[in-house]
Amino acid sequence: MTVVILINWNGADDTIACLQSLAGAAGDFRIVVADNGSEDDSVARIQAFLASEAWTASSAHEAELLPLGHNWGFAVGNNKAIAYARRYQPESYVLLNNDTEVAPDFMLKLQDYRQTCPDVKVIGPLICYWNEKNRIWSCGGKLTFGTRKAYFKDYRLQPSDSDNHLIMTDRSPLPVTFISGCALLADASLVDEEGRLLTERFFFGEEDYEFAHRMRRAGEKMTLVREAVVYHKVASAARRMANRRLGRDYMYYLGRLIVARLNYTPLQFWLIRCLSLPGCYKYFKADGLSSREALRLVRRLMHDARTKEGITYDDFLSYNSMNR
């Protein structure tokens, strides 16, 4: 049996739509919706939905709401939900963004592969755009020096008369070294004694990048099961959590550089920072900063990458208040 973990924060519309798609999904699983201290009526609405005939008459899966009472961020919220769900003794957990909807057979495809290849403890589905269900948003990827390379980004699942996009014709399982935390199946054996799967260094962002490095160090295999499909309403959570793109870009670069510092030698980390400078400057300029402002922010980023151990909630609030 698998436990599906959904994290809700002021996103009842997305969460209920995700639950509706899970209601019609085949497979042996139950669902825990962890509410990360929503400030709106999310808790009441999700509780009402799970008690309604719309859920009870359509779903064969048990589902419950776990109010966490505080906004713990993505990683800690998932870890708290996993620690709670251990009482059901699942064989695996699926971390699933609440702003997704799933194909009816997505869980069966993941579970079938897991039964066939029990030595693979991290499995991901193919993630397509929710509003363009034929276009790939994430098909896993590989860790490269200081960053990651995505596979088949923006490829199509079948030809279209309206464009000349590349087509992904092979749907067989794909070995990878990186899987997006948007939708990820992890074997229960990967959870530590306190119920933690993800690093708690980061309030928001790059948890999956750190997870991929940790799995590579541990020698764990990862596979992308391309016949299992999830549809993602891309960045809806980020829009709610960070209205300013500048702050989001800063956090993602900082998180990625901190992970690099923890996984490479000092000389390699110095080189990674140097290689990151042009990209950081370009993104900050695109976010509306002048050349001088962008350079100043790049210097701040490089200092933070050398000195900070993670991104706290206070950091998150500070970065989101950055002015263009």
N, C-alpha and C positions, 0 to 999 in steps of 0.2 A: 504493500500500500504506500501511496505517496501523499504527502501533505503539500498543498499549494498555498503559498504565502502571498498575500496581497497587502501592500502598505497604502493606506489612505491618508491624505492630508488635504482637507477642504476640497475633495474631489468626488463627491458622492455620485454625480452623473456618470463619470468614467467608471467608477468602481461598480456601480449597479449594471452598467452595460457589459463590463467584463464578467460579472457573475452570471448574467443572462447567457453569455456565450458558453461559459463553463457548465451551465445547467444541461446543455445539450451535448456536452463532450463525453465520449466513451472513455472507459478506463476505471481503474480502482484508485480513487483518491478522495480526500476530503479537503476542506478549505478553511483557512484561518485568515480573516481580515483583521489586520492590526491597524487601529486608528491612532495616528501619530499626533494626538492633541489637537484635533481640528477645532478651528475657531468659529465654524459655521454650524449648520444643522446636520452635518454628515452622519454623526452617530445615530441620531434619531431616525434619519431616512434609511440608513442601511439596516438598522434593527427592524424597522417596519417592513422593508422589502423581504428580509429573510424570514419574517413571520407570515408573509402574505401568501395567498394561493398562487400568485405569479411565480414564486419560488418553489413552494412545497409541492405543487402539482406538476412542475416541469422538471425537477431535478431529482436524481437518485443519489446525489452526493450530500453528505453532511457539511454544513457550513456554520461558522460562528463568528461573532465579532469580539475582538479583544481590544478594549479601550486602554491605550497606554498612558493617557492622561497628560502627555507632554510631547513636544516635537523633538524626538530623539535623532532625527535624520534618517537617511535611508539604511545605512549599515546597522546601526544600533537597533532601529525598529525591526529590521528583519531578524537580527540575532535574538531579540526578546521574543518575537513570535515563534522562532524555532525552538528556543528554550521551553516555551509553553507547550508547543506541539509535540515535544518528545514523549509526553505521556501516552501518545497513541502508538508509540514504537514503530514509526514508519521506516521503510527501507530507504526512502529518498525524500528529498524536498525539492519543490520547484519554486524558485523565486520568480515572480511574475509581476511586471509593472501593472498598476491598476488602470493605466491608460492603454491597455491592449484588449483585443478580442481574439479568440482562438478558433481554429478550424475544428470541426467536430471530432476528427481522429488524431488530433495533435498528441494527446497524452498516450493513446494506444501506440503510436509510432515510437515515442520516446521509450515507453516501457518495453515494447517488443525488442528494441535495439539493446536495451539494458539487459534483458534476459539472454540475448544472443551473445553479448560481449560484456560479461560481468566485470572484466578487468578495467573497463573504461568507467571511471567514477564521476566524470563531469561531461554532461551532454547538453547540447543546445538545439533549439529548433531554428528553422529558417524564419527570419522576421521580415515581413513586407510592410510597406506603407499602408495604413488603414484606408487612406483616401485614394490610393493607387494599388490595389491588391495584386496587381501583376508585376510590381516593381520592388526589387529587393532593397531593404534598408540595412540589414545585417545578415551576413552568412559566416560569421566568425572571422578569424584571421590568424596572423602569426605575430609573435613578439619579435621585433627587430631591435637593433641597437638603439636603446633609449626611447623607443616608441613602439608602434604596432602598425601592421599593414592589414587593411580590410580586404576580404575576398568578395568578389562579385558585387561590390557596391553599385547600386542603380542598374544592375542587369535586369532583364525581363525574364519572366518564366516561360513565355511563349511569344512568337512574333506578333507584331502589331502593324497594321497598315498605316498608322499615323506617324511612325517614327522609325529611325534606323538604329535604335539602341542594340547593344550586344545582348545575346540571348544565352542564358544558362541552360544547356541541354542535358547535362548530367545531374541527376537527383540522388545519386548514391551517397552513403555516409562519407563525410569529409573529415579527415584528421586535421585538427587545428591546435594552436597553443593559446588562443584567446577566444572567449565567448562573452558576448554582451550580458551584463547583469540585468538587462531588460527582461530576459527569459532564459533561465538557466536551471538545469536539473543537477543536483549534487547528491552523491551517495551519503547516507546518514553517517558512515564511518568518518567522513571528513569534518564533522562537527566536533568541537572540543568538549571537554568535560563540563564546561559551563554553558554549553549550548551555543557557542559562537562559530559562525562560518566565515563571516566577512571581517576584515580589519575594522577597528573602530577609530582609526586615526582621522578619518575624513567624515565630516558631517554630511557632505553631499558631493558626489562625484569621484571617479577613479577607484572606487572599491573593487570593481571587476578587474581593473588593470593590475592592482596589487595582488588580487586573488590568482590571476593567471601566472604571475611571477612565482608566487608561493607554490602553486601546483607544479610548475616546471621544476623548481628546486626539489620538491618531494618525489619527482618522477611519475606523477599522475598523468594519465592520458586524457585527452579531451577529443570529443567528436561532435561534429555538426550533423544532425540528422535532417537532411534537406527535404524529406517528405513530410515532416512535422512542421506545420505552418502556424505562425502567430502574426497578427496584424497590429501595428503600433501607430498610435496617434502621436507622432513624433514631437517631443519637447513640450507636451502639455504640462507635465509636472514642473519642468524647468521654468515655464512661463509663470506658473503660480508662485514658485519659490524665489525666482530672481527676475524681476521685471527689467533689469538693465543687463544688456548683453555684455557690456564691458566687465562687470563683476563676474559673470559666468565664465567668460574667457579667461580671466585672471585665475579663477579657482581651478579650472581644468588644467591650465598650464602648470600652476603651482603643485597641484596634486600629482601630476605626471612626473614633475621634476623631483619631488620628494621620494616617490617610488623609485626613481632612477638612482637617487643618492643611496637608498637602502639596499640596492641590488647590484650595484657596480662598484668598482674600485674608485678611489678618489681621482685618479688620473682619467678614468673613463667618464666619471661624472663631470669633471671639468670640460672634457671634450663634448659631452652631450649638451651641457649648458651653452657652449660656444655655438654648436650647431642649431640650437633652439632660438638664438637671438634674432635672426632675420624673420622667422615666422611670428614670433611674439610681437615684434615691432610692426609687422604688416597687419596683424589682427587688431592691435590697439589703434592703429591709424584708421582702419576700416570701421572701428567702433566710434569714430568721431573725434579722436584726439589730434592735436597738432603734433608736428614732428618733435618739438621739445617735450611736450607732455608724454608722448609715447616713449621717448628715450628715458625719461624720468621713471615711468612706470616699469619699463624693462629692468632698470637698475634695482628698483624695489623688489621686483619679482626674483631676480637673481640672488639678492640678499636673503629674502624669505626662504628660497629653496635651499640655501646653505644652512639656515638656522632653525627653521620650524620643524617640529616633529609631526605635524598634521594640520588639519583645518578644523577648528572648533566652531561651535555655534556662534560665538562672538565674532570670530573671523568672518563667518558667513554673512552676518549682519553688516560688518564693516565693509566687506567687498561689494555687497549689494548696494551700498550707499555711495559707491564711487560715482563721481560726476564725469560726464562726458567732456 
